[in-house]
Amino acid sequence: MVESVPAAAPVDLRHHPVDSVLTRVEQGLHVRLDRDTVVRKRRSLGARSDRGTWVRIERRGFERISEQGWNGTEAATVLQGVVMPQWYQGVAWREAGEPAMWRADELELVAARAIGKGALLREDPGLPETWWAGLNDSLDALSSQHTFRVATPDTERITQELVTRKLGEVFPEVTRTTVERWVPAHGDLTWANVMGPEFWLIDWEDWGMAPRGLDAATLWGNALAVPDLADRVHRERWADLESRDGKLMALYFLAKIVGPYAHEDDPLLVPARKEAARLVGDLQP
């Protein structure tokens, strides 16, 4: 990406007026959206359509759009063996007067609900065995494929330089940070992006190649406030999380929790500090 790309003014879609955006989407996709079903997140919206489909809408600044574009949901259509909603069509446009783009994707509507209202969980959702089987089958199938896309967790391309820099800022004692294996990853595997009790994996806009274990570490890290659930994720994704790359990715996730912007009221903070100490010890030369 060109370094001089201007940054778009930040917009929180949970509070920003969106009627004109919804109307633009309806016109572009030739659907009617049910305004009573609109779900607002910080940078995305979603709603049911009169075709019995789901429409996801996102705003992203130019500085957060890499040379590969940001049609991840559309591009994920080629993936095999992964349980995800089918993609039907999309539309994108530039926001007038701002270095920002809007994109809307029409997708298969699934009956399951998001397990978490946000990224992390504070109580055990009591997932059935079939859910864990679906998770494992999908992540194994995903990691066995290949793409030229690069994952963009938190809308930032994940590279070796980024991993080394982020770990060095918080855990300078870990000096060997080279990733050995890169595999396709969802890139944002939080509890808000998995459905249940029937397993589905949604929101594919940031998928691409990433260090092995990124997805497992993200799901595990966001479960740390529920020890039994975190332990279950670790058991299910043991091969990923116990590899050196997986331990680096677990520490990469924890750096965001225990680093300079740590919040004492964060329910993840205490277990994150404990796990970080363990991982730093494991990763010492």
Residue frames as qw, qx, qy, qz and C-alpha x, y, z in Angstrom:
[[0.000, 0.888, 0.460, 0.000, 0.00, 0.00, 0.00],
 [0.348, 0.579, -0.046, 0.736, 1.18, 3.53, -0.76],
 [0.404, -0.286, -0.557, 0.667, 2.21, 5.23, 2.48],
 [0.021, 0.021, 0.029, -0.999, 0.63, 8.57, 1.51],
 [0.288, -0.473, -0.734, -0.394, -2.93, 7.20, 1.40],
 [0.223, -0.390, 0.258, -0.855, -5.03, 9.58, 3.54],
 [0.061, -0.178, -0.918, 0.350, -6.86, 8.24, 6.55],
 [0.292, -0.536, -0.562, -0.558, -10.65, 8.32, 6.57],
 [0.329, -0.422, 0.335, -0.776, -12.49, 10.06, 9.39],
 [0.058, -0.030, -0.972, 0.227, -13.41, 7.41, 11.99],
 [0.585, -0.184, -0.191, -0.767, -17.07, 6.39, 12.05],
 [0.170, -0.028, 0.923, -0.345, -18.72, 4.15, 14.65],
 [0.354, -0.167, -0.647, -0.654, -21.67, 2.54, 12.89],
 [0.268, -0.415, -0.822, 0.283, -23.31, 1.72, 16.21],
 [0.072, -0.660, -0.380, 0.644, -24.14, 5.42, 16.50],
 [0.053, -0.257, 0.409, 0.874, -23.78, 6.82, 12.97],
 [0.631, 0.440, 0.217, -0.601, -26.92, 7.56, 10.85],
 [0.284, -0.188, 0.861, 0.377, -27.21, 4.78, 8.27],
 [0.583, 0.532, 0.492, -0.366, -30.61, 5.20, 6.58],
 [0.455, 0.760, -0.265, -0.382, -29.05, 6.56, 3.40],
 [0.041, -0.458, 0.877, 0.141, -26.51, 3.70, 3.37],
 [0.466, 0.169, 0.848, -0.187, -29.27, 1.09, 3.70],
 [0.572, 0.685, 0.217, -0.397, -31.19, 2.74, 0.87],
 [0.262, 0.708, -0.573, -0.319, -28.09, 2.73, -1.34],
 [0.224, -0.224, 0.948, 0.014, -27.60, -0.98, -0.62],
 [0.568, 0.410, 0.638, -0.320, -31.22, -1.76, -1.46],
 [0.516, 0.761, -0.086, -0.384, -30.85, 0.00, -4.79],
 [0.125, 0.639, -0.730, -0.209, -27.55, -1.67, -5.59],
 [0.152, -0.123, 0.980, -0.045, -28.61, -5.21, -4.70],
 [0.497, -0.139, -0.479, -0.710, -32.29, -4.84, -5.71],
 [0.427, -0.314, -0.824, 0.201, -33.55, -6.00, -2.33],
 [0.373, -0.731, -0.050, -0.569, -35.61, -4.59, 0.51],
 [0.366, 0.172, -0.737, 0.541, -33.99, -4.65, 3.92],
 [0.541, -0.660, -0.508, -0.111, -35.98, -5.28, 7.09],
 [0.073, 0.683, -0.305, 0.660, -35.05, -2.30, 9.23],
 [0.724, -0.563, 0.135, -0.374, -36.28, -4.09, 12.37],
 [0.979, -0.111, 0.008, 0.172, -33.56, -6.72, 11.98],
 [0.419, 0.776, -0.302, 0.362, -30.59, -4.35, 11.56],
 [0.817, -0.459, -0.089, 0.338, -27.58, -5.38, 13.66],
 [0.203, 0.932, -0.202, 0.224, -25.03, -2.62, 14.29],
 [0.830, -0.281, -0.054, 0.478, -21.36, -3.17, 15.02],
 [0.303, -0.702, 0.100, 0.637, -18.55, -0.66, 15.20],
 [0.025, 0.487, -0.509, -0.710, -17.61, -0.93, 11.53],
 [0.133, -0.067, -0.866, -0.477, -20.31, -3.14, 10.00],
 [0.583, 0.079, 0.253, -0.768, -24.06, -3.54, 9.70],
 [0.038, -0.032, -0.964, -0.260, -26.29, -6.47, 8.86],
 [0.538, 0.183, 0.293, -0.769, -29.97, -7.01, 8.08],
 [0.498, 0.257, 0.827, 0.055, -32.41, -9.52, 6.62],
 [0.168, 0.190, -0.426, -0.868, -33.73, -8.96, 3.11],
 [0.715, 0.215, 0.200, -0.634, -37.08, -9.66, 1.52],
 [0.690, 0.374, -0.572, -0.238, -35.40, -12.49, -0.42],
 [0.928, -0.366, 0.001, -0.069, -34.76, -14.45, 2.76],
 [0.748, 0.311, -0.251, 0.530, -31.07, -13.59, 2.66],
 [0.499, -0.749, -0.122, 0.419, -28.67, -11.68, 4.94],
 [0.464, 0.772, -0.004, 0.435, -26.91, -8.52, 3.82],
 [0.653, -0.521, -0.097, 0.541, -23.65, -7.47, 5.47],
 [0.294, 0.893, 0.062, 0.334, -22.43, -3.88, 5.02],
 [0.692, -0.447, -0.071, 0.562, -19.03, -2.48, 5.98],
 [0.212, 0.968, -0.087, 0.103, -17.24, 0.88, 5.77],
 [0.821, -0.276, 0.108, 0.488, -13.46, 0.86, 5.43],
 [0.014, 0.917, -0.184, -0.353, -10.96, 3.69, 4.93],
 [0.701, 0.649, -0.297, 0.020, -8.49, 3.62, 2.05],
 [0.001, -0.682, 0.684, -0.259, -5.65, 3.23, 4.56],
 [0.593, -0.189, 0.726, -0.292, -7.19, -0.10, 5.61],
 [0.865, 0.433, 0.177, -0.181, -7.57, -1.45, 2.08],
 [0.491, -0.462, 0.595, 0.438, -4.49, -3.25, 0.77],
 [0.224, 0.428, -0.598, -0.640, -3.48, -3.88, -2.82],
 [0.017, 0.102, 0.986, 0.131, -5.37, -7.20, -2.70],
 [0.403, -0.373, -0.392, -0.738, -8.65, -5.31, -2.24],
 [0.245, -0.117, 0.714, -0.645, -11.21, -6.17, 0.40],
 [0.738, 0.038, -0.286, -0.609, -13.61, -8.55, -1.31],
 [0.061, -0.319, 0.920, -0.219, -12.72, -11.32, 1.11],
 [0.617, 0.159, 0.589, -0.498, -16.30, -12.57, 1.52],
 [0.746, 0.549, -0.116, -0.358, -16.62, -12.98, -2.24],
 [0.356, 0.596, -0.719, -0.017, -13.15, -14.52, -2.60],
 [0.353, -0.268, 0.829, -0.342, -13.88, -17.08, 0.14],
 [0.825, 0.247, 0.059, -0.505, -16.48, -18.67, -2.15],
 [0.650, 0.471, -0.589, -0.093, -13.72, -20.86, -3.63],
 [0.161, -0.427, 0.811, -0.367, -12.87, -22.50, -0.28],
 [0.713, -0.060, -0.621, -0.321, -13.83, -26.15, 0.04],
 [0.641, -0.204, -0.702, 0.234, -14.94, -28.03, 3.16],
 [0.129, -0.015, -0.429, 0.894, -15.52, -24.92, 5.29],
 [0.069, -0.660, -0.748, 0.027, -18.95, -24.33, 6.84],
 [0.081, -0.291, -0.058, 0.952, -19.87, -20.79, 5.84],
 [0.470, 0.643, 0.413, -0.441, -22.90, -18.99, 4.39],
 [0.586, 0.359, 0.520, 0.507, -23.08, -19.04, 0.60],
 [0.069, -0.487, 0.069, 0.868, -22.22, -15.74, -1.12],
 [0.500, 0.625, 0.599, 0.015, -24.66, -14.47, -3.75],
 [0.405, 0.707, 0.200, 0.543, -23.67, -10.97, -4.86],
 [0.457, -0.532, -0.222, 0.677, -22.00, -7.75, -3.74],
 [0.267, 0.853, 0.213, 0.396, -21.83, -4.03, -4.42],
 [0.565, -0.414, -0.148, 0.698, -19.25, -1.37, -3.47],
 [0.242, 0.854, 0.208, 0.411, -18.94, 2.39, -3.77],
 [0.434, 0.114, -0.306, 0.840, -16.79, 5.27, -2.61],
 [0.201, -0.765, -0.502, 0.349, -18.10, 7.58, 0.09],
 [0.301, 0.817, 0.175, 0.459, -18.45, 11.09, -1.31],
 [0.064, -0.889, 0.205, -0.406, -15.79, 13.45, -0.01],
 [0.640, -0.605, 0.457, -0.121, -13.99, 10.81, 2.08],
 [0.340, 0.482, -0.800, -0.115, -11.11, 8.40, 1.38],
 [0.444, -0.071, 0.804, -0.389, -13.41, 5.53, 2.37],
 [0.384, 0.025, -0.754, -0.532, -15.32, 2.71, 0.69],
 [0.678, -0.052, 0.451, -0.578, -18.59, 0.97, 1.46],
 [0.306, 0.167, -0.880, -0.321, -19.23, -2.66, 0.55],
 [0.713, -0.053, 0.370, -0.594, -22.37, -4.79, 0.87],
 [0.184, 0.193, -0.938, -0.220, -22.56, -8.56, 0.39],
 [0.786, -0.097, 0.008, -0.611, -25.74, -10.62, 0.08],
 [0.086, 0.322, -0.934, 0.131, -25.36, -14.00, 1.75],
 [0.553, -0.279, -0.764, -0.178, -27.24, -17.12, 2.68],
 [0.452, -0.550, 0.243, -0.659, -29.32, -16.54, 5.81],
 [0.486, 0.027, -0.853, 0.189, -28.55, -19.11, 8.52],
 [0.587, -0.638, -0.368, -0.338, -30.84, -19.89, 11.44],
 [0.717, -0.298, -0.383, 0.501, -28.06, -20.22, 14.02],
 [0.154, -0.981, -0.049, -0.107, -27.10, -17.24, 16.19],
 [0.374, 0.638, -0.486, 0.467, -23.72, -15.72, 16.92],
 [0.709, -0.304, -0.567, 0.289, -22.33, -17.35, 20.07],
 [0.397, -0.395, -0.297, 0.774, -20.97, -14.06, 21.40],
 [0.155, 0.934, 0.315, -0.070, -22.41, -10.57, 21.24],
 [0.055, 0.921, -0.373, -0.100, -18.80, -9.41, 21.15],
 [0.512, 0.554, -0.656, 0.027, -15.39, -10.94, 20.56],
 [0.133, 0.256, -0.871, 0.398, -15.03, -12.56, 24.00],
 [0.643, -0.426, -0.555, -0.312, -17.23, -14.70, 26.22],
 [0.202, -0.496, 0.530, -0.658, -17.90, -14.42, 29.95],
 [0.702, -0.126, 0.572, -0.405, -19.80, -17.69, 30.38],
 [0.238, -0.127, 0.917, 0.295, -19.71, -21.15, 28.84],
 [0.534, 0.191, -0.227, -0.792, -22.19, -21.42, 25.94],
 [0.670, -0.019, 0.695, -0.261, -22.51, -25.20, 26.39],
 [0.486, 0.506, -0.469, -0.536, -21.69, -26.12, 22.81],
 [0.953, 0.022, 0.231, -0.192, -22.59, -29.62, 21.56],
 [0.649, -0.300, 0.583, 0.385, -20.00, -32.10, 20.33],
 [0.608, 0.567, 0.472, 0.294, -21.20, -31.58, 16.76],
 [0.093, 0.995, -0.026, -0.018, -20.18, -27.92, 17.04],
 [0.424, -0.698, 0.519, 0.252, -16.60, -28.80, 17.98],
 [0.688, 0.118, 0.638, 0.324, -16.47, -31.32, 15.14],
 [0.435, 0.829, 0.311, 0.164, -17.62, -28.61, 12.73],
 [0.146, -0.948, 0.249, 0.135, -14.99, -26.21, 14.03],
 [0.564, -0.441, 0.628, 0.307, -12.19, -28.74, 13.64],
 [0.656, 0.375, 0.591, 0.280, -13.28, -29.92, 10.19],
 [0.311, 0.929, 0.180, 0.085, -13.58, -26.35, 8.91],
 [0.210, -0.894, 0.363, 0.159, -10.25, -25.13, 10.30],
 [0.639, -0.236, 0.663, 0.312, -8.45, -28.23, 9.06],
 [0.597, 0.576, 0.502, 0.245, -10.00, -27.86, 5.60],
 [0.129, 0.991, 0.008, -0.028, -9.15, -24.15, 5.50],
 [0.360, -0.769, 0.477, 0.228, -5.50, -24.62, 6.47],
 [0.704, -0.011, 0.644, 0.300, -5.00, -27.29, 3.78],
 [0.526, 0.756, 0.349, 0.173, -5.75, -24.86, 0.93],
 [0.499, -0.180, 0.124, 0.839, -3.78, -21.99, -0.55],
 [0.207, 0.913, 0.347, 0.048, -4.36, -18.39, -1.54],
 [0.493, 0.338, -0.040, 0.801, -2.36, -15.35, -2.57],
 [0.313, -0.821, -0.152, -0.454, -4.44, -13.26, -0.17],
 [0.353, 0.167, -0.627, 0.674, -2.85, -12.12, 3.10],
 [0.374, -0.657, -0.649, 0.089, -5.01, -12.13, 6.24],
 [0.085, 0.498, -0.088, 0.858, -5.82, -8.71, 7.69],
 [0.457, -0.558, -0.645, 0.253, -6.76, -9.18, 11.37],
 [0.193, -0.742, -0.249, 0.591, -7.93, -5.85, 12.79],
 [0.516, 0.842, 0.154, -0.026, -7.82, -4.71, 9.10],
 [0.066, -0.843, 0.507, 0.167, -3.99, -4.79, 9.15],
 [0.823, 0.381, -0.419, -0.048, -1.98, -7.14, 6.89],
 [0.765, -0.563, 0.311, 0.023, -0.22, -9.71, 9.03],
 [0.650, 0.637, -0.382, 0.163, 3.43, -10.02, 8.04],
 [0.803, -0.115, -0.370, 0.453, 6.60, -11.33, 9.63],
 [0.248, 0.346, -0.206, 0.881, 7.68, -7.77, 10.30],
 [0.485, -0.532, -0.075, -0.690, 4.41, -7.02, 12.09],
 [0.881, -0.350, -0.316, -0.016, 4.63, -10.16, 14.23],
 [0.682, 0.052, -0.320, 0.655, 8.23, -9.43, 15.22],
 [0.043, 0.426, -0.118, 0.896, 7.49, -5.79, 16.01],
 [0.617, -0.526, -0.152, -0.565, 4.36, -6.44, 18.09],
 [0.889, -0.300, -0.308, 0.160, 5.99, -9.21, 20.11],
 [0.576, 0.189, -0.266, 0.749, 9.14, -7.14, 20.60],
 [0.154, -0.573, 0.023, -0.804, 7.17, -4.22, 21.99],
 [0.717, -0.508, 0.039, -0.476, 5.60, -6.28, 24.78],
 [0.932, -0.296, 0.200, 0.056, 7.80, -9.37, 25.15],
 [0.309, 0.835, -0.453, -0.044, 11.36, -8.34, 24.22],
 [0.466, -0.475, 0.744, -0.053, 12.76, -11.42, 25.93],
 [0.803, 0.298, 0.516, 0.015, 11.31, -13.54, 23.10],
 [0.075, -0.672, 0.435, 0.594, 14.02, -13.08, 20.50],
 [0.108, -0.061, 0.873, 0.472, 13.23, -15.82, 17.98],
 [0.454, 0.430, 0.406, -0.667, 9.97, -14.74, 16.36],
 [0.234, 0.296, -0.670, -0.640, 10.34, -16.17, 12.85],
 [0.792, 0.166, 0.314, -0.497, 7.17, -17.92, 11.67],
 [0.305, -0.256, 0.866, 0.302, 7.88, -21.29, 10.10],
 [0.150, 0.323, 0.882, 0.308, 4.53, -22.10, 8.51],
 [0.292, 0.229, 0.043, -0.927, 1.93, -19.84, 6.90],
 [0.105, 0.312, 0.931, 0.157, -1.54, -21.21, 6.13],
 [0.226, -0.465, -0.393, -0.760, -4.93, -19.82, 5.09],
 [0.161, -0.286, -0.716, 0.616, -6.78, -18.40, 8.12],
 [0.028, -0.799, -0.591, -0.111, -10.11, -16.72, 8.78],
 [0.344, 0.370, -0.097, 0.858, -8.26, -13.84, 10.40],
 [0.291, -0.346, 0.215, -0.866, -10.99, -12.78, 12.84],
 [0.586, -0.219, -0.770, -0.126, -12.06, -15.97, 14.61],
 [0.160, -0.192, 0.526, -0.813, -13.81, -14.42, 17.60],
 [0.139, 0.298, 0.905, -0.269, -16.91, -15.69, 19.35],
 [0.379, 0.565, 0.190, -0.709, -18.97, -13.07, 17.51],
 [0.426, 0.508, -0.515, -0.543, -18.07, -14.73, 14.20],
 [0.169, 0.027, -0.982, -0.084, -19.03, -18.30, 15.02],
 [0.622, -0.207, -0.126, -0.745, -22.64, -19.42, 15.16],
 [0.093, 0.042, -0.969, 0.226, -24.32, -22.08, 17.25],
 [0.717, -0.387, 0.579, -0.032, -25.59, -24.52, 18.28],
 [0.855, 0.393, 0.268, 0.208, -25.09, -25.54, 14.65],
 [0.498, -0.473, 0.246, 0.684, -21.58, -24.54, 13.60],
 [0.517, 0.771, 0.235, 0.289, -21.15, -21.77, 11.01],
 [0.507, -0.375, 0.049, 0.775, -18.21, -19.44, 10.45],
 [0.284, 0.876, 0.377, 0.099, -19.15, -15.95, 9.23],
 [0.045, -0.979, 0.114, 0.165, -17.53, -12.62, 8.27],
 [0.870, 0.035, 0.273, 0.409, -14.80, -13.59, 5.82],
 [0.319, 0.944, 0.007, 0.078, -13.66, -10.14, 4.76],
 [0.148, -0.863, 0.482, -0.027, -10.19, -10.49, 6.37],
 [0.934, -0.132, 0.323, 0.072, -9.19, -14.05, 5.48],
 [0.551, 0.749, -0.365, 0.042, -5.87, -14.99, 3.87],
 [0.787, 0.146, -0.472, 0.369, -2.46, -16.44, 4.59],
 [0.380, -0.796, 0.247, -0.401, -1.34, -16.10, 8.22],
 [0.060, 0.446, -0.851, 0.271, 0.96, -17.81, 10.71],
 [0.573, -0.214, -0.783, -0.117, -0.23, -21.24, 11.72],
 [0.378, -0.362, -0.701, 0.484, -2.33, -21.03, 14.88],
 [0.052, -0.131, 0.035, -0.989, -3.67, -17.48, 14.43],
 [0.557, -0.342, -0.399, -0.643, -7.30, -18.59, 14.35],
 [0.713, -0.330, -0.604, 0.136, -6.96, -21.06, 17.22],
 [0.393, -0.088, -0.398, 0.824, -5.10, -18.49, 19.33],
 [0.204, -0.237, -0.088, -0.946, -7.77, -15.86, 18.69],
 [0.678, -0.386, -0.455, -0.429, -10.64, -18.14, 19.71],
 [0.703, -0.244, -0.542, 0.390, -8.70, -19.45, 22.72],
 [0.270, 0.069, -0.277, 0.919, -7.61, -16.00, 23.87],
 [0.360, -0.285, -0.120, -0.880, -11.16, -14.68, 23.74],
 [0.765, -0.356, -0.482, -0.235, -12.26, -17.58, 25.95],
 [0.445, 0.217, -0.633, 0.595, -9.78, -16.97, 28.78],
 [0.347, -0.308, 0.319, -0.827, -12.43, -15.45, 31.04],
 [0.904, -0.101, 0.075, -0.408, -14.10, -18.91, 30.99],
 [0.218, -0.585, 0.778, 0.070, -11.27, -21.31, 31.93],
 [0.667, 0.092, 0.737, -0.058, -13.10, -24.52, 31.03],
 [0.649, 0.723, 0.203, -0.123, -13.95, -23.14, 27.60],
 [0.164, 0.848, -0.491, -0.113, -10.40, -21.96, 26.99],
 [0.442, -0.360, 0.821, 0.015, -9.14, -25.39, 28.00],
 [0.733, 0.375, 0.560, -0.098, -11.58, -27.01, 25.56],
 [0.504, 0.846, -0.119, -0.127, -10.39, -24.81, 22.69],
 [0.083, -0.724, 0.682, 0.059, -6.80, -25.70, 23.59],
 [0.611, -0.091, 0.786, -0.031, -7.56, -29.43, 23.59],
 [0.707, 0.581, 0.387, -0.116, -9.43, -29.29, 20.29],
 [0.517, 0.836, -0.135, 0.125, -6.73, -27.21, 18.55],
 [0.730, -0.592, 0.256, 0.229, -3.79, -28.70, 20.45],
 [0.780, 0.173, 0.303, 0.520, -1.67, -29.35, 17.35],
 [0.278, 0.790, 0.136, 0.529, -1.89, -25.71, 16.31],
 [0.339, -0.899, 0.065, -0.271, -1.53, -24.13, 19.74],
 [0.778, -0.531, 0.276, 0.193, 1.35, -26.33, 20.90],
 [0.742, 0.416, 0.122, 0.512, 3.41, -25.74, 17.76],
 [0.424, -0.283, -0.088, 0.856, 6.02, -22.99, 18.02],
 [0.010, -0.292, -0.379, -0.878, 4.07, -20.89, 15.52],
 [0.436, -0.632, -0.577, -0.279, 0.91, -21.42, 17.57],
 [0.547, -0.556, -0.354, 0.517, 2.65, -20.29, 20.74],
 [0.263, -0.045, 0.132, 0.955, 3.89, -17.19, 18.94],
 [0.208, -0.440, -0.493, -0.721, 0.33, -16.46, 17.79],
 [0.523, -0.649, -0.547, 0.080, -1.04, -16.99, 21.29],
 [0.463, -0.430, -0.167, 0.757, 1.52, -14.52, 22.61],
 [0.110, 0.192, 0.362, 0.905, 0.73, -12.17, 19.71],
 [0.354, -0.633, -0.553, -0.410, -2.92, -12.17, 20.81],
 [0.582, -0.620, -0.409, 0.331, -2.03, -11.71, 24.48],
 [0.414, -0.017, -0.008, 0.910, 0.20, -8.73, 23.65],
 [0.145, -0.493, -0.344, -0.785, -2.96, -6.76, 22.88],
 [0.612, -0.648, -0.423, -0.164, -4.38, -7.60, 26.32],
 [0.715, -0.559, -0.159, 0.389, -1.35, -7.22, 28.62],
 [0.553, 0.324, 0.087, 0.762, 0.55, -4.55, 26.67],
 [0.188, -0.002, -0.210, 0.960, 0.73, -0.80, 27.25],
 [0.398, -0.221, -0.197, -0.868, -3.02, -0.35, 26.72],
 [0.356, -0.223, -0.898, 0.133, -4.07, -2.97, 29.28],
 [0.436, -0.495, -0.043, -0.751, -7.26, -2.23, 31.21],
 [0.067, -0.216, 0.844, -0.487, -7.48, -3.45, 34.81],
 [0.621, 0.148, 0.447, -0.626, -11.21, -4.12, 34.40],
 [0.596, 0.354, -0.580, -0.428, -10.66, -6.34, 31.35],
 [0.889, -0.240, 0.269, -0.283, -11.90, -9.86, 32.27],
 [0.912, 0.341, -0.162, 0.162, -9.13, -11.32, 30.12],
 [0.134, 0.847, -0.419, 0.298, -6.28, -9.47, 31.82],
 [0.570, -0.554, 0.569, -0.212, -5.52, -11.72, 34.82],
 [0.906, 0.058, 0.415, 0.058, -5.60, -15.04, 32.91],
 [0.644, 0.742, -0.070, 0.172, -3.79, -13.39, 30.00],
 [0.073, -0.830, 0.515, -0.201, -0.89, -12.38, 32.24],
 [0.736, -0.322, 0.588, -0.097, -0.64, -15.91, 33.58],
 [0.871, 0.369, 0.310, 0.096, -0.68, -17.46, 30.10],
 [0.402, 0.876, -0.223, 0.147, 1.78, -14.90, 28.77],
 [0.342, -0.714, 0.600, -0.110, 4.29, -15.81, 31.47],
 [0.831, -0.039, 0.555, 0.003, 3.95, -19.49, 30.57],
 [0.750, 0.626, 0.176, 0.118, 4.37, -18.85, 26.86],
 [0.135, 0.908, -0.382, 0.109, 7.37, -16.56, 27.30],
 [0.554, -0.514, 0.654, -0.042, 9.02, -19.33, 29.28],
 [0.845, 0.233, 0.479, 0.048, 8.23, -21.88, 26.56],
 [0.610, 0.769, 0.095, 0.167, 9.60, -19.61, 23.83],
 [0.265, -0.862, 0.410, 0.137, 12.86, -18.75, 25.53],
 [0.573, 0.563, -0.591, -0.064, 15.96, -20.10, 23.69]]
